[in-house]
Amino acid sequence: MSRLCAECGARAVEPCAVPGRTSAYKHFASLPIPATLPIPTCANCGTEWFDRKTSERLDAALAEAAAQQLSGLAGEALGVLSTSLNQRDLEALLGLSAGYLSKVRHAKERPSAPLVGLLALLADRPARLDEIARIWDTGHLPPRLTVDNVSLFESSVDGPAAVAY
């Protein structure tokens, strides 16, 4: 028997499994909701209604989708980084236990979102690996460009430009 929709007043709320739905979850703006997951939906106005059981099933499904996404991103980043540094040295540089990245790469361990973020940033700029090594060697952060040491000047050819001193 259909339940009453509090939004439109129609007695048309039934569990409905629809392909192509997505939802934001933790760090991700859009993750796929399994097409087999029924969510009580009003056939009249389309409003979805989440009770505790539906919310728990949706949360579990999105957690699994997020874990798969993180694993995929980690594997992709590790593939890029493997051209710059071997896996054992990368583990030592990042303070990870020996063999952990191999487990991540082969989906035997699920990486955390902060680790995946770090791997993605390093894969984007592998030269940062040397910067991390210097930080551990010196115990200091590298100097950085600040607004205090940048001046603008006018060039008749290119317009305003920034110069660091």
PLY file of the C-alpha trace (Angstrom):
ply
format ascii 1.0
element vertex 165
property float x
property float y
property float z
element edge 164
property int vertex1
property int vertex2
end_header
0.00 0.00 0.00
1.31 3.46 -0.91
2.17 5.95 1.80
0.99 9.52 1.97
3.39 12.15 0.58
3.81 15.03 3.02
4.91 17.29 0.16
1.95 17.02 -2.25
-0.61 15.07 -0.19
-1.00 12.24 -2.71
-1.00 8.65 -1.53
1.74 7.73 -3.97
4.99 7.05 -2.05
6.46 3.69 -3.08
10.01 2.29 -3.00
11.55 3.02 -6.38
14.92 1.89 -7.77
16.08 4.18 -10.57
19.37 4.09 -12.51
21.47 7.22 -12.96
20.95 8.79 -9.53
23.89 10.42 -7.77
24.55 11.97 -4.40
27.24 14.04 -2.73
29.20 12.07 -0.13
32.05 13.26 2.08
34.79 14.56 -0.25
32.94 13.73 -3.46
30.46 16.06 -5.12
28.72 13.24 -6.97
28.82 9.48 -6.46
26.52 6.98 -8.18
23.67 5.51 -6.16
23.24 1.84 -7.09
20.36 1.37 -9.53
19.13 -1.52 -7.38
18.73 0.60 -4.21
15.02 1.40 -3.69
14.25 4.82 -2.24
10.68 5.72 -1.24
9.61 8.20 -3.91
6.31 9.96 -4.58
5.02 8.97 -8.01
3.02 12.22 -8.11
5.65 14.91 -7.28
8.93 12.92 -7.34
9.97 13.78 -3.78
12.23 11.15 -2.23
11.62 10.19 1.40
14.39 8.80 3.56
13.62 6.76 6.63
16.33 5.36 8.90
16.63 2.03 7.05
16.85 3.70 3.63
19.43 6.19 4.95
21.58 3.40 6.39
21.48 1.44 3.11
22.25 4.58 1.09
25.13 5.49 3.42
26.62 1.99 3.10
26.30 2.09 -0.70
27.89 5.54 -0.93
30.69 4.51 1.46
31.50 1.60 -0.83
31.39 3.81 -3.94
33.66 6.37 -2.22
36.14 3.66 -1.19
36.27 2.38 -4.78
36.76 5.92 -6.09
39.57 6.57 -3.59
41.26 3.28 -4.49
41.07 4.12 -8.18
42.51 7.59 -7.66
45.30 6.20 -5.47
46.18 3.57 -8.09
46.27 6.21 -10.82
48.49 8.52 -8.74
50.83 5.65 -7.82
51.16 4.78 -11.49
52.30 8.32 -12.26
54.62 8.49 -9.23
56.26 5.14 -10.08
58.07 6.89 -12.95
59.75 9.26 -10.46
60.39 7.11 -7.39
60.16 3.46 -6.49
57.36 2.37 -4.20
59.57 1.48 -1.23
61.27 4.91 -1.28
57.89 6.63 -1.58
56.60 4.71 1.46
59.68 5.76 3.44
59.34 9.38 2.31
55.67 9.51 3.36
56.19 7.58 6.60
54.10 4.60 5.50
54.77 1.02 6.47
56.64 -1.17 4.00
54.30 -2.81 1.52
51.32 -0.54 2.30
51.25 1.15 -1.12
51.43 -2.24 -2.81
48.34 -3.28 -0.85
46.61 -0.04 -1.85
47.57 -0.50 -5.48
46.18 -4.06 -5.54
42.98 -3.13 -3.60
43.91 -5.14 -0.52
43.87 -1.97 1.62
41.64 1.07 1.32
43.52 4.35 1.43
42.34 7.34 3.45
41.12 10.46 1.69
44.06 12.57 3.01
46.57 10.04 1.65
44.83 9.99 -1.74
44.83 13.80 -1.77
48.55 13.86 -1.05
49.29 11.23 -3.71
47.20 13.16 -6.24
49.04 16.42 -5.51
52.41 14.68 -5.77
51.39 12.97 -9.03
50.42 16.36 -10.43
53.87 17.78 -9.55
56.38 14.96 -8.93
59.11 17.56 -8.26
57.40 18.00 -4.89
58.91 14.65 -3.87
62.29 16.38 -3.69
60.75 19.19 -1.63
59.39 16.68 0.89
62.80 15.01 1.13
64.40 18.43 1.77
61.86 19.17 4.51
62.72 15.91 6.29
66.46 16.54 5.78
66.46 20.15 7.01
63.50 20.18 9.38
62.30 23.44 7.78
59.67 24.42 5.25
61.02 25.87 2.00
60.76 29.65 1.49
57.57 30.69 -0.21
56.48 33.59 -2.35
54.29 36.03 -0.44
52.40 39.14 -1.41
54.97 41.21 0.52
57.73 40.55 -2.00
55.78 41.03 -5.25
55.50 44.33 -7.07
53.42 45.23 -10.12
54.82 47.27 -12.96
53.24 48.55 -16.15
54.50 47.36 -19.50
53.25 49.05 -22.63
53.33 45.71 -24.48
51.80 43.19 -22.06
49.96 45.27 -19.44
50.48 44.70 -15.67
52.93 42.00 -14.66
54.18 40.62 -11.34
57.85 40.58 -10.45
59.31 38.82 -7.41
62.30 40.36 -5.64
0 1
1 2
2 3
3 4
4 5
5 6
6 7
7 8
8 9
9 10
10 11
11 12
12 13
13 14
14 15
15 16
16 17
17 18
18 19
19 20
20 21
21 22
22 23
23 24
24 25
25 26
26 27
27 28
28 29
29 30
30 31
31 32
32 33
33 34
34 35
35 36
36 37
37 38
38 39
39 40
40 41
41 42
42 43
43 44
44 45
45 46
46 47
47 48
48 49
49 50
50 51
51 52
52 53
53 54
54 55
55 56
56 57
57 58
58 59
59 60
60 61
61 62
62 63
63 64
64 65
65 66
66 67
67 68
68 69
69 70
70 71
71 72
72 73
73 74
74 75
75 76
76 77
77 78
78 79
79 80
80 81
81 82
82 83
83 84
84 85
85 86
86 87
87 88
88 89
89 90
90 91
91 92
92 93
93 94
94 95
95 96
96 97
97 98
98 99
99 100
100 101
101 102
102 103
103 104
104 105
105 106
106 107
107 108
108 109
109 110
110 111
111 112
112 113
113 114
114 115
115 116
116 117
117 118
118 119
119 120
120 121
121 122
122 123
123 124
124 125
125 126
126 127
127 128
128 129
129 130
130 131
131 132
132 133
133 134
134 135
135 136
136 137
137 138
138 139
139 140
140 141
141 142
142 143
143 144
144 145
145 146
146 147
147 148
148 149
149 150
150 151
151 152
152 153
153 154
154 155
155 156
156 157
157 158
158 159
159 160
160 161
161 162
162 163
163 164
